[in-house]
Amino acid sequence: MSYKLNSDFDDQDISFALILSCRLQLLITSNSQKYVLKGHAT
């Protein structure tokens, strides 16, 4: 029983970390695109 709870908790942690990293990656790519556009504008 405790093993199942632990595995469920691990799955939640992994999916949470995946969502966080995906959002972070999107943030970084959009920011770098803005910098590139700014650099070309100036």
mmCIF file of the C-alpha atoms, coordinates in Angstrom:
data_MODEL
# 
_entry.id   MODEL 
# 
loop_
_atom_site.group_PDB 
_atom_site.id 
_atom_site.type_symbol 
_atom_site.label_atom_id 
_atom_site.label_alt_id 
_atom_site.label_comp_id 
_atom_site.label_asym_id 
_atom_site.label_entity_id 
_atom_site.label_seq_id 
_atom_site.pdbx_PDB_ins_code 
_atom_site.Cartn_x 
_atom_site.Cartn_y 
_atom_site.Cartn_z 
_atom_site.occupancy 
_atom_site.B_iso_or_equiv 
_atom_site.pdbx_formal_charge 
_atom_site.auth_seq_id 
_atom_site.auth_comp_id 
_atom_site.auth_asym_id 
_atom_site.auth_atom_id 
_atom_site.pdbx_PDB_model_num 
ATOM 1  C CA . MET A 1 1  ? 0.000  0.000  0.000   1.00 0.00 ? 1  MET A CA 1 
ATOM 2  C CA . SER A 1 2  ? 2.711  2.488  0.958   1.00 0.00 ? 2  SER A CA 1 
ATOM 3  C CA . TYR A 1 3  ? 4.640  1.522  -2.181  1.00 0.00 ? 3  TYR A CA 1 
ATOM 4  C CA . LYS A 1 4  ? 1.659  2.426  -4.361  1.00 0.00 ? 4  LYS A CA 1 
ATOM 5  C CA . LEU A 1 5  ? 1.327  5.781  -2.614  1.00 0.00 ? 5  LEU A CA 1 
ATOM 6  C CA . ASN A 1 6  ? 5.031  6.440  -3.108  1.00 0.00 ? 6  ASN A CA 1 
ATOM 7  C CA . SER A 1 7  ? 4.930  5.531  -6.805  1.00 0.00 ? 7  SER A CA 1 
ATOM 8  C CA . ASP A 1 8  ? 1.883  7.768  -7.326  1.00 0.00 ? 8  ASP A CA 1 
ATOM 9  C CA . PHE A 1 9  ? 3.691  10.611 -5.602  1.00 0.00 ? 9  PHE A CA 1 
ATOM 10 C CA . ASP A 1 10 ? 6.768  10.053 -7.777  1.00 0.00 ? 10 ASP A CA 1 
ATOM 11 C CA . ASP A 1 11 ? 4.611  10.122 -10.933 1.00 0.00 ? 11 ASP A CA 1 
ATOM 12 C CA . GLN A 1 12 ? 3.093  13.433 -9.835  1.00 0.00 ? 12 GLN A CA 1 
ATOM 13 C CA . ASP A 1 13 ? 6.534  14.870 -9.131  1.00 0.00 ? 13 ASP A CA 1 
ATOM 14 C CA . ILE A 1 14 ? 7.838  13.775 -12.536 1.00 0.00 ? 14 ILE A CA 1 
ATOM 15 C CA . SER A 1 15 ? 4.881  15.218 -14.467 1.00 0.00 ? 15 SER A CA 1 
ATOM 16 C CA . PHE A 1 16 ? 5.118  18.437 -12.437 1.00 0.00 ? 16 PHE A CA 1 
ATOM 17 C CA . ALA A 1 17 ? 8.830  18.733 -13.227 1.00 0.00 ? 17 ALA A CA 1 
ATOM 18 C CA . LEU A 1 18 ? 8.142  18.046 -16.925 1.00 0.00 ? 18 LEU A CA 1 
ATOM 19 C CA . ILE A 1 19 ? 5.483  20.781 -17.031 1.00 0.00 ? 19 ILE A CA 1 
ATOM 20 C CA . LEU A 1 20 ? 7.832  23.197 -15.265 1.00 0.00 ? 20 LEU A CA 1 
ATOM 21 C CA . SER A 1 21 ? 10.731 22.496 -17.637 1.00 0.00 ? 21 SER A CA 1 
ATOM 22 C CA . CYS A 1 22 ? 8.460  22.800 -20.694 1.00 0.00 ? 22 CYS A CA 1 
ATOM 23 C CA . ARG A 1 23 ? 7.155  26.167 -19.507 1.00 0.00 ? 23 ARG A CA 1 
ATOM 24 C CA . LEU A 1 24 ? 10.677 27.325 -18.676 1.00 0.00 ? 24 LEU A CA 1 
ATOM 25 C CA . GLN A 1 25 ? 11.867 26.310 -22.145 1.00 0.00 ? 25 GLN A CA 1 
ATOM 26 C CA . LEU A 1 26 ? 8.985  28.218 -23.767 1.00 0.00 ? 26 LEU A CA 1 
ATOM 27 C CA . LEU A 1 27 ? 9.830  31.263 -21.659 1.00 0.00 ? 27 LEU A CA 1 
ATOM 28 C CA . ILE A 1 28 ? 13.501 31.110 -22.672 1.00 0.00 ? 28 ILE A CA 1 
ATOM 29 C CA . THR A 1 29 ? 12.738 30.684 -26.388 1.00 0.00 ? 29 THR A CA 1 
ATOM 30 C CA . SER A 1 30 ? 10.214 33.554 -26.436 1.00 0.00 ? 30 SER A CA 1 
ATOM 31 C CA . ASN A 1 31 ? 12.663 35.794 -24.537 1.00 0.00 ? 31 ASN A CA 1 
ATOM 32 C CA . SER A 1 32 ? 15.551 34.994 -26.891 1.00 0.00 ? 32 SER A CA 1 
ATOM 33 C CA . GLN A 1 33 ? 13.287 35.693 -29.889 1.00 0.00 ? 33 GLN A CA 1 
ATOM 34 C CA . LYS A 1 34 ? 12.461 39.111 -28.395 1.00 0.00 ? 34 LYS A CA 1 
ATOM 35 C CA . TYR A 1 35 ? 16.169 39.841 -27.920 1.00 0.00 ? 35 TYR A CA 1 
ATOM 36 C CA . VAL A 1 36 ? 16.892 38.798 -31.508 1.00 0.00 ? 36 VAL A CA 1 
ATOM 37 C CA . LEU A 1 37 ? 14.101 41.058 -32.785 1.00 0.00 ? 37 LEU A CA 1 
ATOM 38 C CA . LYS A 1 38 ? 15.403 43.939 -30.656 1.00 0.00 ? 38 LYS A CA 1 
ATOM 39 C CA . GLY A 1 39 ? 18.928 43.380 -31.969 1.00 0.00 ? 39 GLY A CA 1 
ATOM 40 C CA . HIS A 1 40 ? 17.706 43.441 -35.577 1.00 0.00 ? 40 HIS A CA 1 
ATOM 41 C CA . ALA A 1 41 ? 15.574 46.531 -34.909 1.00 0.00 ? 41 ALA A CA 1 
ATOM 42 C CA . THR A 1 42 ? 18.559 48.483 -33.571 1.00 0.00 ? 42 THR A CA 1 
# 
